[in-house]
Amino acid sequence: MKSATLAILRCPFCGGRLELVESSFHRIDADSGEIADAILGCHCCVFPVVAGIPVMHLDPAAVAAREAIEAGRPEHAARGMFALDDEAQAARFEEMAASPAATFRDLVDALGPAFEGGYFLYRFSDPTYVVADAVVRAVAGTVLREGGRAIDVCGGLGHLTRSLLDLSSPAPVLADLSFAKLWLARRFTAPGCEPVCCDGNAPLPFAKDAFGLVVCSDAFHYI
């Protein structure tokens, strides 16, 4: 997570600014300064950053991930957010994730049949995506002509976020409740986006003036 993303994050419960809890376990990349694993806090709540993705909700998996980060066990935090409860499956996924040769399909398969991934293997050729891509590019090209950041709310695996990469400045934010989808999007579908794990049914965890364009496609029935 970039420091610029931390600057626009807000607590979804009190609306307060968030800061890195330096007294707790944290890992920051020495070269880029990006936050890999850490705890973010305001005056009412604390949230984990897992594998570079801020988790801005308090679902049981997020609470367990926060406790794992606080205990200095980021690998257990990631396993929980990926819902990898089986030791053998978790080991297979981690081995696959560590390989630069691993493909999107490889990692979707490694997440197991419970992960909603098969549908997204063919998303770029889906007629509903083709139409949405054209609309998003046209609207974003006009609205963000003078600059501004876009956010893709409930953006899933980031297919439309990819459409915004060349139009949003700074890089677009991809917001979704599924940690696994965000992680895959950042690696494969929309590299360069800023993923944030949050609940679209709650107040979004961002400053009010953070975005020049908000996109939500194929997800209104979820929120």
DODO-20209 format. One record per residue (C-alpha): residue in three letters; residue number from 1; z, x, y. Coordinates in Angstrom, 2 decimals. Example, Ala and Ser with C-alpha at 12.3 -4.5 7.8 and 13.67 -1.06 7.14 Angstrom:
2
<r=ALA k=1 zz=7.80 xx=12.30 yy=-4.50>
<r=SER k=2 zz=7.14 xx=13.67 yy=-1.06>
This chain:
223
<r=MET k=1 zz=0.00 xx=0.00 yy=0.00>
<r=LYS k=2 zz=-1.01 xx=1.36 yy=3.39>
<r=SER k=3 zz=1.47 xx=1.56 yy=6.25>
<r=ALA k=4 zz=-0.88 xx=-0.68 yy=8.25>
<r=THR k=5 zz=-0.33 xx=-3.41 yy=5.67>
<r=LEU k=6 zz=3.43 xx=-3.06 yy=5.94>
<r=ALA k=7 zz=3.06 xx=-3.57 yy=9.69>
<r=ILE k=8 zz=1.60 xx=-7.07 yy=9.22>
<r=LEU k=9 zz=3.88 xx=-8.19 yy=6.38>
<r=ARG k=10 zz=6.63 xx=-10.70 yy=7.13>
<r=CYS k=11 zz=9.32 xx=-12.27 yy=4.98>
<r=PRO k=12 zz=8.00 xx=-15.66 yy=3.75>
<r=PHE k=13 zz=11.51 xx=-17.12 yy=4.09>
<r=CYS k=14 zz=12.82 xx=-15.94 yy=7.46>
<r=GLY k=15 zz=9.63 xx=-14.61 yy=9.06>
<r=GLY k=16 zz=11.31 xx=-11.29 yy=9.80>
<r=ARG k=17 zz=9.70 xx=-7.87 yy=9.77>
<r=LEU k=18 zz=9.98 xx=-5.81 yy=6.61>
<r=GLU k=19 zz=10.94 xx=-2.17 yy=6.33>
<r=LEU k=20 zz=10.97 xx=0.37 yy=3.55>
<r=VAL k=21 zz=14.46 xx=0.58 yy=2.03>
<r=GLU k=22 zz=14.68 xx=4.35 yy=2.00>
<r=SER k=23 zz=18.06 xx=4.39 yy=0.25>
<r=SER k=24 zz=16.45 xx=2.83 yy=-2.83>
<r=PHE k=25 zz=14.01 xx=4.44 yy=-5.28>
<r=HIS k=26 zz=10.57 xx=4.88 yy=-3.77>
<r=ARG k=27 zz=7.38 xx=6.84 yy=-4.36>
<r=ILE k=28 zz=4.96 xx=7.66 yy=-1.54>
<r=ASP k=29 zz=1.70 xx=9.55 yy=-1.98>
<r=ALA k=30 zz=2.11 xx=12.88 yy=-0.21>
<r=ASP k=31 zz=-1.55 xx=13.08 yy=0.82>
<r=SER k=32 zz=-2.39 xx=9.51 yy=1.88>
<r=GLY k=33 zz=1.09 xx=8.30 yy=2.82>
<r=GLU k=34 zz=0.50 xx=5.12 yy=0.82>
<r=ILE k=35 zz=3.49 xx=3.43 yy=-0.78>
<r=ALA k=36 zz=3.20 xx=3.39 yy=-4.58>
<r=ASP k=37 zz=6.55 xx=1.93 yy=-5.69>
<r=ALA k=38 zz=9.38 xx=0.90 yy=-3.39>
<r=ILE k=39 zz=11.65 xx=-1.83 yy=-2.09>
<r=LEU k=40 zz=10.90 xx=-3.66 yy=1.16>
<r=GLY k=41 zz=13.65 xx=-5.56 yy=2.95>
<r=CYS k=42 zz=14.44 xx=-7.78 yy=5.91>
<r=HIS k=43 zz=17.85 xx=-9.18 yy=6.85>
<r=CYS k=44 zz=17.71 xx=-11.90 yy=4.14>
<r=CYS k=45 zz=15.56 xx=-10.68 yy=1.23>
<r=VAL k=46 zz=14.26 xx=-7.66 yy=-0.64>
<r=PHE k=47 zz=10.85 xx=-7.43 yy=-2.32>
<r=PRO k=48 zz=9.31 xx=-4.83 yy=-4.65>
<r=VAL k=49 zz=6.15 xx=-2.83 yy=-4.20>
<r=VAL k=50 zz=4.75 xx=-2.30 yy=-7.70>
<r=ALA k=51 zz=1.83 xx=0.07 yy=-8.34>
<r=GLY k=52 zz=0.98 xx=-0.11 yy=-4.64>
<r=ILE k=53 zz=1.01 xx=-3.91 yy=-4.47>
<r=PRO k=54 zz=3.73 xx=-5.68 yy=-2.44>
<r=VAL k=55 zz=5.16 xx=-8.63 yy=-4.38>
<r=MET k=56 zz=6.22 xx=-11.16 yy=-1.75>
<r=HIS k=57 zz=7.81 xx=-13.90 yy=-3.80>
<r=LEU k=58 zz=11.00 xx=-14.40 yy=-5.80>
<r=ASP k=59 zz=9.69 xx=-15.65 yy=-9.13>
<r=PRO k=60 zz=11.66 xx=-14.32 yy=-12.14>
<r=ALA k=61 zz=9.09 xx=-11.60 yy=-12.88>
<r=ALA k=62 zz=9.29 xx=-10.38 yy=-9.28>
<r=VAL k=63 zz=13.09 xx=-10.30 yy=-9.34>
<r=ALA k=64 zz=13.02 xx=-8.33 yy=-12.60>
<r=ALA k=65 zz=10.45 xx=-5.96 yy=-11.11>
<r=ARG k=66 zz=12.64 xx=-5.41 yy=-8.07>
<r=GLU k=67 zz=15.60 xx=-4.59 yy=-10.30>
<r=ALA k=68 zz=13.47 xx=-2.15 yy=-12.31>
<r=ILE k=69 zz=12.30 xx=-0.39 yy=-9.14>
<r=GLU k=70 zz=15.87 xx=-0.18 yy=-7.87>
<r=ALA k=71 zz=16.82 xx=1.40 yy=-11.21>
<r=GLY k=72 zz=14.05 xx=3.98 yy=-10.83>
<r=ARG k=73 zz=11.90 xx=2.50 yy=-13.61>
<r=PRO k=74 zz=8.57 xx=1.62 yy=-11.97>
<r=GLU k=75 zz=6.73 xx=1.56 yy=-15.30>
<r=HIS k=76 zz=8.98 xx=-1.30 yy=-16.45>
<r=ALA k=77 zz=8.38 xx=-3.11 yy=-13.18>
<r=ALA k=78 zz=4.63 xx=-2.91 yy=-13.78>
<r=ARG k=79 zz=4.94 xx=-4.10 yy=-17.37>
<r=GLY k=80 zz=6.86 xx=-7.14 yy=-16.21>
<r=MET k=81 zz=4.33 xx=-8.02 yy=-13.52>
<r=PHE k=82 zz=1.49 xx=-7.67 yy=-16.03>
<r=ALA k=83 zz=3.47 xx=-9.88 yy=-18.46>
<r=LEU k=84 zz=3.27 xx=-7.16 yy=-21.12>
<r=ASP k=85 zz=6.30 xx=-8.05 yy=-23.21>
<r=ASP k=86 zz=5.04 xx=-6.53 yy=-26.45>
<r=GLU k=87 zz=5.70 xx=-2.79 yy=-26.63>
<r=ALA k=88 zz=2.52 xx=-1.98 yy=-28.56>
<r=GLN k=89 zz=0.34 xx=-4.06 yy=-26.25>
<r=ALA k=90 zz=1.95 xx=-2.50 yy=-23.18>
<r=ALA k=91 zz=1.32 xx=1.00 yy=-24.53>
<r=ARG k=92 zz=-2.33 xx=0.18 yy=-25.24>
<r=PHE k=93 zz=-2.83 xx=-1.22 yy=-21.77>
<r=GLU k=94 zz=-1.17 xx=1.74 yy=-20.08>
<r=GLU k=95 zz=-3.30 xx=4.18 yy=-22.07>
<r=MET k=96 zz=-6.41 xx=2.24 yy=-21.11>
<r=ALA k=97 zz=-5.38 xx=1.98 yy=-17.47>
<r=ALA k=98 zz=-4.87 xx=5.74 yy=-17.28>
<r=SER k=99 zz=-8.44 xx=6.39 yy=-18.40>
<r=PRO k=100 zz=-11.01 xx=6.67 yy=-15.59>
<r=ALA k=101 zz=-13.65 xx=5.65 yy=-18.13>
<r=ALA k=102 zz=-12.02 xx=2.26 yy=-18.81>
<r=THR k=103 zz=-14.14 xx=-0.71 yy=-17.79>
<r=PHE k=104 zz=-13.19 xx=-4.09 yy=-16.37>
<r=ARG k=105 zz=-13.85 xx=-5.67 yy=-19.76>
<r=ASP k=106 zz=-11.71 xx=-3.04 yy=-21.51>
<r=LEU k=107 zz=-8.70 xx=-3.81 yy=-19.35>
<r=VAL k=108 zz=-9.17 xx=-7.58 yy=-19.47>
<r=ASP k=109 zz=-9.22 xx=-7.34 yy=-23.27>
<r=ALA k=110 zz=-6.13 xx=-5.09 yy=-23.22>
<r=LEU k=111 zz=-4.20 xx=-7.71 yy=-21.24>
<r=GLY k=112 zz=-4.58 xx=-10.05 yy=-24.19>
<r=PRO k=113 zz=-5.81 xx=-13.60 yy=-24.78>
<r=ALA k=114 zz=-3.16 xx=-15.12 yy=-22.50>
<r=PHE k=115 zz=-4.81 xx=-13.54 yy=-19.47>
<r=GLU k=116 zz=-7.44 xx=-15.68 yy=-17.77>
<r=GLY k=117 zz=-10.13 xx=-13.03 yy=-17.69>
<r=GLY k=118 zz=-13.14 xx=-14.07 yy=-19.73>
<r=TYR k=119 zz=-14.37 xx=-16.53 yy=-17.12>
<r=PHE k=120 zz=-14.42 xx=-13.83 yy=-14.46>
<r=LEU k=121 zz=-16.64 xx=-11.50 yy=-16.51>
<r=TYR k=122 zz=-19.62 xx=-13.59 yy=-15.40>
<r=ARG k=123 zz=-18.42 xx=-14.67 yy=-11.97>
<r=PHE k=124 zz=-21.06 xx=-12.78 yy=-9.98>
<r=SER k=125 zz=-23.82 xx=-14.85 yy=-11.64>
<r=ASP k=126 zz=-21.97 xx=-18.17 yy=-11.34>
<r=PRO k=127 zz=-23.90 xx=-20.58 yy=-9.07>
<r=THR k=128 zz=-20.69 xx=-21.58 yy=-7.27>
<r=TYR k=129 zz=-20.05 xx=-17.92 yy=-6.43>
<r=VAL k=130 zz=-23.61 xx=-17.31 yy=-5.23>
<r=VAL k=131 zz=-23.31 xx=-20.20 yy=-2.76>
<r=ALA k=132 zz=-19.80 xx=-19.22 yy=-1.63>
<r=ASP k=133 zz=-20.86 xx=-15.59 yy=-1.14>
<r=ALA k=134 zz=-23.71 xx=-16.61 yy=1.17>
<r=VAL k=135 zz=-21.46 xx=-18.91 yy=3.20>
<r=VAL k=136 zz=-18.63 xx=-16.38 yy=3.50>
<r=ARG k=137 zz=-21.00 xx=-13.60 yy=4.60>
<r=ALA k=138 zz=-22.61 xx=-15.83 yy=7.22>
<r=VAL k=139 zz=-19.32 xx=-17.10 yy=8.64>
<r=ALA k=140 zz=-17.57 xx=-13.73 yy=8.55>
<r=GLY k=141 zz=-20.55 xx=-12.01 yy=10.11>
<r=THR k=142 zz=-20.24 xx=-14.35 yy=13.09>
<r=VAL k=143 zz=-16.47 xx=-14.69 yy=13.42>
<r=LEU k=144 zz=-15.75 xx=-10.99 yy=12.93>
<r=ARG k=145 zz=-18.68 xx=-9.71 yy=14.96>
<r=GLU k=146 zz=-16.34 xx=-8.15 yy=17.51>
<r=GLY k=147 zz=-13.94 xx=-6.90 yy=14.85>
<r=GLY k=148 zz=-10.86 xx=-8.31 yy=13.15>
<r=ARG k=149 zz=-9.26 xx=-8.45 yy=9.74>
<r=ALA k=150 zz=-10.04 xx=-11.09 yy=7.12>
<r=ILE k=151 zz=-7.80 xx=-12.46 yy=4.38>
<r=ASP k=152 zz=-8.96 xx=-14.08 yy=1.15>
<r=VAL k=153 zz=-6.19 xx=-16.54 yy=0.19>
<r=CYS k=154 zz=-5.86 xx=-17.34 yy=-3.51>
<r=GLY k=155 zz=-8.70 xx=-14.86 yy=-3.94>
<r=GLY k=156 zz=-8.07 xx=-14.13 yy=-7.62>
<r=LEU k=157 zz=-10.05 xx=-11.15 yy=-8.83>
<r=GLY k=158 zz=-11.53 xx=-10.51 yy=-5.40>
<r=HIS k=159 zz=-15.15 xx=-11.50 yy=-5.87>
<r=LEU k=160 zz=-15.37 xx=-12.99 yy=-2.37>
<r=THR k=161 zz=-13.09 xx=-10.29 yy=-1.00>
<r=ARG k=162 zz=-15.86 xx=-7.91 yy=-2.01>
<r=SER k=163 zz=-18.18 xx=-9.85 yy=0.30>
<r=LEU k=164 zz=-15.79 xx=-9.15 yy=3.18>
<r=LEU k=165 zz=-15.41 xx=-5.40 yy=2.67>
<r=ASP k=166 zz=-18.20 xx=-4.46 yy=5.09>
<r=LEU k=167 zz=-17.35 xx=-7.19 yy=7.59>
<r=SER k=168 zz=-13.57 xx=-6.91 yy=7.99>
<r=SER k=169 zz=-12.02 xx=-4.16 yy=10.06>
<r=PRO k=170 zz=-9.38 xx=-3.14 yy=9.01>
<r=ALA k=171 zz=-10.01 xx=-3.73 yy=5.30>
<r=PRO k=172 zz=-9.58 xx=-7.33 yy=4.11>
<r=VAL k=173 zz=-6.37 xx=-8.52 yy=2.51>
<r=LEU k=174 zz=-6.60 xx=-10.17 yy=-0.92>
<r=ALA k=175 zz=-3.71 xx=-12.57 yy=-1.49>
<r=ASP k=176 zz=-2.99 xx=-14.16 yy=-4.86>
<r=LEU k=177 zz=-0.05 xx=-15.05 yy=-7.09>
<r=SER k=178 zz=-1.49 xx=-13.18 yy=-10.10>
<r=PHE k=179 zz=-0.46 xx=-9.53 yy=-9.99>
<r=ALA k=180 zz=-2.87 xx=-8.58 yy=-12.79>
<r=LYS k=181 zz=-5.85 xx=-10.06 yy=-10.96>
<r=LEU k=182 zz=-4.95 xx=-8.20 yy=-7.78>
<r=TRP k=183 zz=-4.61 xx=-4.92 yy=-9.64>
<r=LEU k=184 zz=-7.98 xx=-5.38 yy=-11.34>
<r=ALA k=185 zz=-9.63 xx=-6.42 yy=-8.07>
<r=ARG k=186 zz=-8.44 xx=-3.30 yy=-6.29>
<r=ARG k=187 zz=-9.74 xx=-1.08 yy=-9.10>
<r=PHE k=188 zz=-13.04 xx=-2.80 yy=-9.92>
<r=THR k=189 zz=-14.14 xx=-5.85 yy=-7.97>
<r=ALA k=190 zz=-13.13 xx=-5.08 yy=-4.39>
<r=PRO k=191 zz=-12.03 xx=-1.44 yy=-4.14>
<r=GLY k=192 zz=-10.74 xx=-0.76 yy=-0.67>
<r=CYS k=193 zz=-9.13 xx=-4.17 yy=-0.17>
<r=GLU k=194 zz=-5.41 xx=-4.54 yy=0.50>
<r=PRO k=195 zz=-3.86 xx=-6.68 yy=-2.29>
<r=VAL k=196 zz=-0.70 xx=-8.70 yy=-1.63>
<r=CYS k=197 zz=1.00 xx=-10.75 yy=-4.35>
<r=CYS k=198 zz=2.28 xx=-13.98 yy=-2.82>
<r=ASP k=199 zz=2.52 xx=-17.73 yy=-3.41>
<r=GLY k=200 zz=-0.01 xx=-19.85 yy=-1.53>
<r=ASN k=201 zz=2.37 xx=-22.82 yy=-1.78>
<r=ALA k=202 zz=4.94 xx=-20.97 yy=0.36>
<r=PRO k=203 zz=4.61 xx=-19.68 yy=3.93>
<r=LEU k=204 zz=2.22 xx=-16.75 yy=3.80>
<r=PRO k=205 zz=4.03 xx=-13.43 yy=4.34>
<r=PHE k=206 zz=2.03 xx=-12.21 yy=7.32>
<r=ALA k=207 zz=2.33 xx=-11.93 yy=11.08>
<r=LYS k=208 zz=0.78 xx=-14.89 yy=12.89>
<r=ASP k=209 zz=-1.86 xx=-12.84 yy=14.69>
<r=ALA k=210 zz=-2.77 xx=-10.62 yy=11.74>
<r=PHE k=211 zz=-6.17 xx=-12.13 yy=10.89>
<r=GLY k=212 zz=-9.36 xx=-13.10 yy=12.61>
<r=LEU k=213 zz=-10.65 xx=-15.01 yy=9.59>
<r=VAL k=214 zz=-8.97 xx=-16.81 yy=6.70>
<r=VAL k=215 zz=-11.03 xx=-17.61 yy=3.60>
<r=CYS k=216 zz=-10.00 xx=-19.88 yy=0.72>
<r=SER k=217 zz=-12.63 xx=-20.82 yy=-1.84>
<r=ASP k=218 zz=-12.31 xx=-22.74 yy=-5.12>
<r=ALA k=219 zz=-8.52 xx=-22.80 yy=-4.77>
<r=PHE k=220 zz=-7.53 xx=-25.76 yy=-2.59>
<r=HIS k=221 zz=-6.53 xx=-27.73 yy=-5.68>
<r=TYR k=222 zz=-3.89 xx=-25.08 yy=-6.43>
<r=ILE k=223 zz=-2.10 xx=-25.21 yy=-3.08>
